[in-house]
Amino acid sequence: MFGNIKDMMGKLQEAQAQAKDMKDRLEQIEIKESFQGIEIVINGNRKLRDLKIDPALAQDAEELEDKLLLALNKALEKAEALHDAEMKKMASGMMPGLDMFN
């Protein structure tokens, strides 16, 4: 009985270590997206790293807001896809044959 608990605790600690490693890797990956004068850089953990706006866009606040929303959403979609792929890879490595993200 205690052997099973020890095995389960060991696997849980291993999974936690792998999750931390994955998060650390995703922190280093940069995703760059640009859209009509707006450049955005986010990391694989979906955190905004950099934002550049062409000065010519600063004249129309409403247009700038619209373009910024579109650029951010495109970058976040890419980061989400990367994050999901990494989670799936990690899960399949821990539990072969179990596809929990499909």
N, C-alpha and C positions, 0 to 999 in steps of 0.2 A: 504494500500500500504506500509506504513512504517513498519507495523507489519511484513510483509513478509521479508523486508530487514533486520529488527532486527533479525528475526529467522535465516535467511541465514548467517548473520554475527556471530551469536552465534554458529551455526553449523560449520562455518569455523574456529572459534577460538577453538572449541572443537576438530576438526580434526587436527589442528596444535599442540595442546597439546598432543593428542594421538600419532602423528608422532614423537614428541620430546621424549615422554616416550618410544616409541618403539626403537628409535635410542639409547637412554640411556641404555636400556636393551641389545640391540645387542652389544653395546660397551663392556659389561661385559662378554659376551659369548666367550669362547675360542675354536677354532677349531684347533686340532693338526693333522698333517699329517707327515708321515715319508716315505722316499723312498730311499732305498739302501745307508744308511749312512747320509742322510740329514733329519733333523727334522725342521718343520716349524710350527709356531703358528700364527694364524691370528684371528681377532675378527669377530663378526657377521656383522660389518660394512665394512668388507673386507680390514682391515688395518693390515699390517704385524707387529706382536708383537715380535717374536723371531725367530732366525735362528741359527741352530747348524749344523756344518759340521764335520764329522768324519775326523780326521787329515790324515788318510790313503788316502783320496780322493784328497788331495791337490797336488798330484804328477802330475796329468793329467788335465790341465785346461779345455780342450775341453770336456772331459768326465764329469767333475764337472759341467760345464755350462749346458750340456744336462740334467743331473740328477736334477739340481736345477730348470730348466724350467719345467720339468715334475712334480716335487714335488709341486712347486708353483701353477701350473695350477690345480692340483688335489685339493689342499687346497682351492683355489679360487672358484672352482666349488661347493664345499661343502658350502662355505660361501654364494655364490649366491643363492643356493637352500634354505638355511636358511632364508636369507633376503627376497626372494620372498614369502616364506611361511608366514613370519611375516606380510608382506605387504598385502597379501591376507586375512589373519585373521583380520587385522585392517580394511580393506576395507569392508569386509562382516559384521563386527560389526557396521559400520557406515551406510551402505546401505544394509540392509537385502534383499535378493532376487536378488541383482545385482552382478553378478560374473564378475568383470571387468578384472580379470587376467587370464581368461581361453579363 
